[in-house]
Amino acid sequence: MTFYPITPEDRELIKLALENLTRNFDDGIYNHTVAAAVRCKNGHIYTGVNCDGIHGSCAEYITMGIAYSAGEREFDTIVAAHEKAPNGVISPCGNCRQMLLEYAPGIKVILNDDEGKLVKVCISDLLPFAWKHVIIQE
């Protein structure tokens, strides 16, 4: 697994996600309890929050959908945030890892390592032997 340095831009990404969460947090019914921020290769940043419910969607899905809807196709780094998590950062769930691998196979993800230290890794390192769409040859 390759670790990439946490840059000032990465810390800003975390800050923006946490600010979005503060603006939208809904502890009463848990609709908006996680935020995410993605930085595209062109420097544009998009943020979103989770939408909970029977078939809710994670903050990473919402955020990538916002960026994709704005025409973005090249992504650099993503982070999911919760104010009570170590460093304000949480790891993406399995569904989000699969989605990120499919939509942004080279994206870097900021998360905490086992000791609670911020690290940045490529999404492919978080989902080894992932399912990939293939065309079966007859």
C-alpha positions in Angstrom: 0.0 0.0 0.0 1.3 3.4 -1.0 0.8 6.3 1.4 0.7 9.8 0.0 1.5 12.9 2.1 -1.3 14.9 3.7 -1.0 18.3 2.2 -2.4 21.7 3.3 -5.0 21.3 0.5 -6.1 17.9 2.1 -6.5 19.6 5.5 -8.6 22.3 3.7 -10.7 19.5 2.2 -11.4 18.1 5.6 -12.3 21.5 6.9 -14.7 22.1 4.1 -16.5 18.8 4.7 -16.8 19.5 8.4 -18.1 23.0 7.8 -20.7 21.5 5.4 -21.7 19.0 8.1 -22.0 21.8 10.7 -24.4 23.7 8.4 -26.5 20.6 7.7 -26.2 18.3 10.7 -29.5 16.8 11.9 -28.9 14.8 15.0 -32.6 14.4 15.8 -33.5 12.2 12.9 -30.0 11.3 11.6 -30.7 12.6 8.1 -27.4 14.5 7.7 -24.8 13.1 10.0 -21.8 12.6 7.6 -20.4 15.0 5.0 -17.9 14.5 2.2 -15.7 16.7 0.1 -14.0 15.8 -3.2 -11.3 17.8 -5.0 -11.1 17.3 -8.7 -7.9 17.4 -10.7 -8.7 20.9 -11.9 -8.9 22.1 -8.3 -12.7 22.4 -8.1 -14.1 21.2 -4.8 -17.6 19.8 -4.2 -19.2 18.9 -0.9 -22.3 16.9 0.1 -24.1 15.3 3.0 -25.6 11.9 3.4 -29.4 11.5 2.9 -30.6 8.8 5.3 -33.9 6.9 5.0 -35.1 3.5 3.9 -32.8 3.6 0.9 -30.5 6.4 2.0 -27.3 7.4 0.3 -23.8 8.0 1.8 -22.2 11.4 1.7 -19.6 10.1 -0.8 -22.3 9.1 -3.2 -24.1 12.4 -3.0 -20.8 14.4 -3.3 -19.6 12.4 -6.3 -23.1 12.8 -7.9 -22.9 16.6 -7.4 -19.4 16.7 -9.0 -20.4 14.4 -11.8 -23.5 16.4 -12.5 -21.3 19.5 -12.8 -19.4 17.9 -15.6 -16.4 16.6 -13.6 -14.7 13.4 -14.7 -11.2 13.6 -13.2 -11.0 13.3 -9.4 -8.0 13.8 -7.1 -8.9 13.3 -3.4 -12.0 12.6 -1.3 -12.7 12.6 2.4 -15.7 11.7 4.5 -16.2 13.7 7.8 -17.9 13.5 11.1 -17.1 15.9 13.9 -16.7 13.2 16.6 -14.5 10.9 14.6 -10.7 11.0 15.1 -9.3 13.9 13.1 -12.9 14.6 12.0 -12.4 11.8 9.4 -14.2 8.5 8.8 -13.5 5.7 6.3 -15.7 5.1 3.4 -18.0 2.0 3.6 -17.7 -0.9 1.3 -20.4 0.4 -1.1 -18.7 3.7 -1.4 -15.3 2.1 -2.0 -16.8 0.1 -4.9 -18.5 3.2 -6.3 -15.3 5.3 -6.0 -13.3 2.5 -7.7 -15.7 2.5 -10.6 -16.2 6.2 -11.1 -12.7 7.4 -10.1 -10.3 4.5 -10.1 -7.2 6.7 -9.3 -8.8 8.8 -6.6 -7.0 9.2 -3.3 -8.9 8.8 0.0 -8.1 10.5 3.3 -8.8 8.3 6.3 -7.3 7.3 9.7 -4.9 4.4 10.0 -5.2 1.8 12.8 -3.3 4.2 15.2 -5.6 7.2 14.4 -3.1 9.0 12.2 -4.4 10.7 9.0 -3.2 8.9 5.9 -4.0 9.2 2.2 -4.2 6.1 0.0 -5.4 5.2 -3.5 -8.9 3.8 -3.6 -7.6 0.5 -5.2 -5.6 -0.1 -2.0 -8.9 0.0 0.0 -10.7 -2.6 -2.1 -8.2 -5.3 -3.2 -9.6 -7.9 -5.6 -12.6 -5.7 -6.3 -15.4 -6.6 -8.6 -14.8 -5.0 -12.0 -17.1 -4.9 -15.0 -15.7 -7.2 -17.6 -17.0 -8.4 -21.0 -16.9 -12.2 -21.1 -15.4 -13.5 -24.3 -17.2 -16.5 -25.8 
